Amino acid sequence: MATVRIPGPLRTLSQGEAAVQVEAGDLRGAIEQLESRFPGFRERVLDPSGNLRQFVNVYLNDEDVRFGGGLDVKLEPKDEVSIIPAVAGGRPLH
C-alpha cells in the first residue's frame, strides 16, 4: 500500500488523519479512493477538468508528479505521496 500525506488544510476532510494508506495502481486511483473515503477531497485537489489544481503540488517520493506521469504516475507499495498546497501572501522583507 502507498501512503498519502495529507496537509493540514485538508485534514478536516480526512478526519484529522495526517497519513492515509491507499491501494491503487496510479495517482488518479489514489485520489478516487480518498474521495470515496473522504467526500470533497477530489474537488480540493483537482479542478473541474480533472487536472491537478494550479496551486496544489503533489510529490511522489519527493519528485513533482507534474514533471513525471502526472495523475497517471504508477504507484508501488511503499511509495509516499505528499500533497502540498502552495502558500502565497505575506509582505516583502525590507
MDTraj code that builds the backbone (N, CA, C; nanometers):
import mdtraj as md
import numpy as np

residues = "MET ALA THR VAL ARG ILE PRO GLY PRO LEU ARG THR LEU SER GLN GLY GLU ALA ALA VAL GLN VAL GLU ALA GLY ASP LEU ARG GLY ALA ILE GLU GLN LEU GLU SER ARG PHE PRO GLY PHE ARG GLU ARG VAL LEU ASP PRO SER GLY ASN LEU ARG GLN PHE VAL ASN VAL TYR LEU ASN ASP GLU ASP VAL ARG PHE GLY GLY GLY LEU ASP VAL LYS LEU GLU PRO LYS ASP GLU VAL SER ILE ILE PRO ALA VAL ALA GLY GLY ARG PRO LEU HIS".split()
xyz = np.array([
    [0.0827, -0.1190, 0.0000],
    [0.0000, 0.0000, 0.0000],
    [0.0869, 0.1250, 0.0000],
    [0.0429, 0.2263, -0.0715],
    [0.1116, 0.3549, -0.0725],
    [0.0568, 0.4416, 0.0406],
    [0.1370, 0.5349, 0.0853],
    [0.0957, 0.6287, 0.1892],
    [0.0758, 0.7654, 0.1267],
    [-0.0364, 0.8288, 0.1581],
    [-0.0627, 0.9644, 0.1131],
    [-0.0553, 1.0549, 0.2347],
    [0.0338, 1.1523, 0.2300],
    [0.0479, 1.2513, 0.3374],
    [-0.0543, 1.3626, 0.3123],
    [-0.1386, 1.3869, 0.4103],
    [-0.2454, 1.4856, 0.3990],
    [-0.2012, 1.6149, 0.4673],
    [-0.2038, 1.7280, 0.3961],
    [-0.1628, 1.8547, 0.4573],
    [-0.2680, 1.9051, 0.5562],
    [-0.2260, 1.9884, 0.6477],
    [-0.3148, 2.0438, 0.7497],
    [-0.4475, 2.0958, 0.6975],
    [-0.4477, 2.1781, 0.5909],
    [-0.5749, 2.2323, 0.5433],
    [-0.6749, 2.1265, 0.4942],
    [-0.6284, 2.0077, 0.4583],
    [-0.7192, 1.9026, 0.4112],
    [-0.7544, 1.8011, 0.5194],
    [-0.6967, 1.8163, 0.6363],
    [-0.7229, 1.7181, 0.7425],
    [-0.8631, 1.7277, 0.7988],
    [-0.9319, 1.8392, 0.7740],
    [-1.0723, 1.8448, 0.8150],
    [-1.1527, 1.7425, 0.7355],
    [-1.1110, 1.7147, 0.6122],
    [-1.1772, 1.6137, 0.5308],
    [-1.1361, 1.4727, 0.5707],
    [-1.0097, 1.4544, 0.6113],
    [-0.9585, 1.3201, 0.6432],
    [-0.9771, 1.2847, 0.7905],
    [-1.0689, 1.3561, 0.8573],
    [-1.0991, 1.3304, 0.9979],
    [-0.9740, 1.3412, 1.0843],
    [-0.8865, 1.4346, 1.0466],
    [-0.7669, 1.4619, 1.1240],
    [-0.6480, 1.3733, 1.0920],
    [-0.6651, 1.2766, 1.0039],
    [-0.5544, 1.1865, 0.9714],
    [-0.4488, 1.2591, 0.8889],
    [-0.3228, 1.2464, 0.9299],
    [-0.2112, 1.3101, 0.8599],
    [-0.1553, 1.2215, 0.7497],
    [-0.1800, 1.0926, 0.7578],
    [-0.1325, 0.9975, 0.6568],
    [-0.2391, 0.8900, 0.6396],
    [-0.2632, 0.8546, 0.5134],
    [-0.3662, 0.7571, 0.4814],
    [-0.3065, 0.6532, 0.3867],
    [-0.3373, 0.5277, 0.4102],
    [-0.2908, 0.4191, 0.3235],
    [-0.3916, 0.3994, 0.2096],
    [-0.3413, 0.3866, 0.0881],
    [-0.4258, 0.3586, -0.0276],
    [-0.3665, 0.2425, -0.1054],
    [-0.4543, 0.1719, -0.1737],
    [-0.4096, 0.0633, -0.2597],
    [-0.4638, 0.0943, -0.3991],
    [-0.3782, 0.1572, -0.4801],
    [-0.4198, 0.1995, -0.6139],
    [-0.3030, 0.1823, -0.7091],
    [-0.3352, 0.1640, -0.8356],
    [-0.2314, 0.1449, -0.9359],
    [-0.1660, 0.2741, -0.9816],
    [-0.2385, 0.3859, -0.9646],
    [-0.1828, 0.5143, -1.0063],
    [-0.2368, 0.6254, -0.9166],
    [-0.1838, 0.7454, -0.9358],
    [-0.2220, 0.8581, -0.8508],
    [-0.3697, 0.8914, -0.8662],
    [-0.4213, 0.8848, -0.9880],
    [-0.5630, 0.9136, -1.0112],
    [-0.6504, 0.8192, -0.9277],
    [-0.6147, 0.6913, -0.9269],
    [-0.6885, 0.5933, -0.8475],
    [-0.6789, 0.6214, -0.6987],
    [-0.5634, 0.6685, -0.6541],
    [-0.5459, 0.7024, -0.5130],
    [-0.6379, 0.8183, -0.4746],
    [-0.6465, 0.9189, -0.5617],
    [-0.7347, 1.0329, -0.5331],
    [-0.8804, 0.9871, -0.5297],
    [-0.9174, 0.8963, -0.6184],
    [-1.0548, 0.8441, -0.6179],
    [-1.0830, 0.7663, -0.4894],
    [-0.9845, 0.6905, -0.4407],
    [-1.0033, 0.6202, -0.3129],
    [-1.0210, 0.7193, -0.1995],
    [-0.9394, 0.8246, -0.2006],
    [-0.9521, 0.9261, -0.0963],
    [-1.0885, 0.9946, -0.1039],
    [-1.1365, 1.0191, -0.2244],
    [-1.2692, 1.0793, -0.2417],
    [-1.3785, 0.9891, -0.1860],
    [-1.3677, 0.8592, -0.2094],
    [-1.4717, 0.7681, -0.1596],
    [-1.4697, 0.7595, -0.0070],
    [-1.3531, 0.7727, 0.0520],
    [-1.3417, 0.7696, 0.1988],
    [-1.3703, 0.9046, 0.2617],
    [-1.3312, 1.0101, 0.1914],
    [-1.3423, 1.1461, 0.2438],
    [-1.4064, 1.2363, 0.1383],
    [-1.5398, 1.2330, 0.1266],
    [-1.6067, 1.3131, 0.0239],
    [-1.5644, 1.4599, 0.0272],
    [-1.5394, 1.5139, -0.0910],
    [-1.4937, 1.6523, -0.1042],
    [-1.3452, 1.6626, -0.1291],
    [-1.2750, 1.5513, -0.1111],
    [-1.1298, 1.5525, -0.1279],
    [-1.0906, 1.5844, -0.2717],
    [-1.1574, 1.5184, -0.3670],
    [-1.1228, 1.5359, -0.5083],
    [-1.1327, 1.6827, -0.5501],
    [-1.2405, 1.7492, -0.5137],
    [-1.2583, 1.8880, -0.5587],
    [-1.1574, 1.9842, -0.4970],
    [-1.0975, 1.9464, -0.3880],
    [-0.9940, 2.0315, -0.3279],
    [-0.8583, 2.0127, -0.3961],
    [-0.8389, 1.8969, -0.4614],
    [-0.7106, 1.8657, -0.5241],
    [-0.7158, 1.8796, -0.6765],
    [-0.8308, 1.8463, -0.7355],
    [-0.8450, 1.8508, -0.8811],
    [-0.9388, 1.9637, -0.9228],
    [-0.9128, 2.0219, -1.0394],
    [-1.0018, 2.1249, -1.0922],
    [-1.1205, 2.0569, -1.1617],
    [-1.2189, 2.1341, -1.2089],
    [-1.3364, 2.0733, -1.2729],
    [-1.3035, 1.9879, -1.3963],
    [-1.1888, 2.0112, -1.4586],
    [-1.1479, 1.9317, -1.5747],
    [-1.0803, 1.8008, -1.5348],
    [-1.0574, 1.7814, -1.4042],
    [-0.9935, 1.6586, -1.3572],
    [-0.8427, 1.6646, -1.3530],
    [-0.7869, 1.7867, -1.3661],
    [-0.6416, 1.8050, -1.3573],
    [-0.6058, 1.8574, -1.2191],
    [-0.4784, 1.8428, -1.1826],
    [-0.4351, 1.8981, -1.0546],
    [-0.4606, 2.0477, -1.0527],
    [-0.5124, 2.0957, -0.9421],
    [-0.5331, 2.2396, -0.9276],
    [-0.3980, 2.3094, -0.9367],
    [-0.4006, 2.4299, -0.9892],
    [-0.2776, 2.5055, -1.0135],
    [-0.1951, 2.5254, -0.8868],
    [-0.2607, 2.5468, -0.7750],
    [-0.1875, 2.5777, -0.6523],
    [-0.1770, 2.4588, -0.5567],
    [-0.1886, 2.3388, -0.6116],
    [-0.1682, 2.2173, -0.5324],
    [-0.0515, 2.1424, -0.5948],
    [0.0498, 2.1162, -0.5150],
    [0.1666, 2.0413, -0.5607],
    [0.1586, 1.8999, -0.5044],
    [0.1883, 1.8030, -0.5879],
    [0.1851, 1.6632, -0.5454],
    [0.3199, 1.6009, -0.5795],
    [0.3759, 1.5344, -0.4807],
    [0.5066, 1.4703, -0.4968],
    [0.4923, 1.3214, -0.4729],
    [0.5602, 1.2443, -0.5553],
    [0.5706, 1.1002, -0.5363],
    [0.7153, 1.0728, -0.5020],
    [0.7384, 1.0305, -0.3784],
    [0.8752, 1.0049, -0.3314],
    [0.9663, 1.1243, -0.3606],
    [0.9219, 1.2431, -0.3271],
    [0.9976, 1.3684, -0.3404],
    [1.0134, 1.4188, -0.4835],
    [0.9447, 1.3582, -0.5805],
    [0.9504, 1.4038, -0.7197],
    [0.8154, 1.4640, -0.7567],
    [0.8165, 1.5851, -0.8115],
    [0.6939, 1.6531, -0.8525],
    [0.6280, 1.5728, -0.9650],
    [0.5011, 1.5310, -0.9454],
    [0.4350, 1.4472, -1.0451],
    [0.4066, 1.5227, -1.1749],
    [0.4061, 1.6560, -1.1708],
    [0.3829, 1.7321, -1.2938],
    [0.4965, 1.7116, -1.3943],
    [0.6128, 1.6735, -1.3454],
    [0.7288, 1.6511, -1.4332],
    [0.7531, 1.5028, -1.4585],
    [0.6638, 1.4218, -1.4208],
    [0.6786, 1.2787, -1.4321],
    [0.5549, 1.2072, -1.4862],
    [0.4687, 1.1513, -1.4641],
    [0.3463, 1.0981, -1.5260],
    [0.2185, 1.1651, -1.4857],
    [0.2253, 1.2753, -1.4111],
    [0.1013, 1.3423, -1.3712],
    [0.0134, 1.2493, -1.2899],
    [-0.1155, 1.2583, -1.3145],
    [-0.2100, 1.1743, -1.2402],
    [-0.2011, 1.0276, -1.2788],
    [-0.1363, 0.9996, -1.3925],
    [-0.1226, 0.8612, -1.4369],
    [0.0051, 0.7945, -1.3868],
    [0.0821, 0.8646, -1.3030],
    [0.2047, 0.8066, -1.2498],
    [0.1689, 0.6812, -1.1697],
    [0.2429, 0.5761, -1.1936],
    [0.2173, 0.4476, -1.1277],
    [0.2600, 0.4521, -0.9814],
    [0.1815, 0.3875, -0.8978],
    [0.2139, 0.3760, -0.7556],
    [0.2572, 0.2333, -0.7254],
    [0.3584, 0.2237, -0.6450],
    [0.4091, 0.0941, -0.5999],
    [0.3899, 0.0869, -0.4483],
    [0.3839, -0.0356, -0.3945],
    [0.3780, -0.0470, -0.2492],
    [0.4967, 0.0276, -0.1866],
    [0.4724, 0.0906, -0.0779],
    [0.5716, 0.1673, -0.0013],
    [0.6023, 0.3039, -0.0614],
    [0.5367, 0.3427, -0.1731],
    [0.5523, 0.4781, -0.2249],
    [0.4899, 0.5759, -0.1264],
    [0.5394, 0.6986, -0.1308],
    [0.4853, 0.8035, -0.0458],
    [0.4441, 0.9209, -0.1333],
    [0.3175, 0.9581, -0.1224],
    [0.2616, 1.0709, -0.1953],
    [0.2425, 1.1842, -0.0962],
    [0.2933, 1.3019, -0.1310],
    [0.2755, 1.4200, -0.0456],
    [0.1963, 1.5237, -0.1229],
    [0.0885, 1.5711, -0.0618],
    [0.0071, 1.6769, -0.1209],
    [0.0423, 1.8049, -0.0464],
    [0.0861, 1.9043, -0.1215],
    [0.1340, 2.0291, -0.0588],
    [0.0669, 2.1480, -0.1267],
    [-0.0257, 2.2133, -0.0573],
    [-0.0860, 2.3322, -0.1161],
    [0.0170, 2.4448, -0.1208],
    [0.0169, 2.5193, -0.2311],
    [0.1088, 2.6325, -0.2434],
    [0.0685, 2.7389, -0.1438],
    [0.1677, 2.8079, -0.0921],
    [0.1441, 2.9142, 0.0042],
    [0.1809, 3.0463, -0.0635],
    [0.0913, 3.1422, -0.0502],
    [0.1164, 3.2736, -0.1078],
    [0.0769, 3.3803, -0.0072],
    [0.1213, 3.4980, -0.0318],
    [0.0833, 3.6085, 0.0558],
    [0.2017, 3.6578, 0.1344],
    [0.1719, 3.7328, 0.2356],
    [0.2775, 3.7906, 0.3165],
    [0.3214, 3.9232, 0.2584],
    [0.4268, 3.9761, 0.3106],
    [0.4763, 4.1021, 0.2588],
    [0.6266, 4.0926, 0.2406],
    [0.6812, 4.1712, 0.1513],
    [0.8251, 4.1624, 0.1268],
    [0.9062, 4.2088, 0.2484],
    [1.0218, 4.1510, 0.2620],
    [1.1141, 4.1928, 0.3677],
    [1.1890, 4.3168, 0.3218],
    [1.2075, 4.4113, 0.4079],
    [1.2813, 4.5329, 0.3728],
    [1.3994, 4.5494, 0.4646],
])
top = md.Topology()
chain = top.add_chain()
for i, resn in enumerate(residues, 1):
    res = top.add_residue(resn, chain, resSeq=i)
    for name in ("N", "CA", "C"):
        top.add_atom(name, md.element.get_by_symbol(name[0]), res)
traj = md.Trajectory(xyz[None], top)
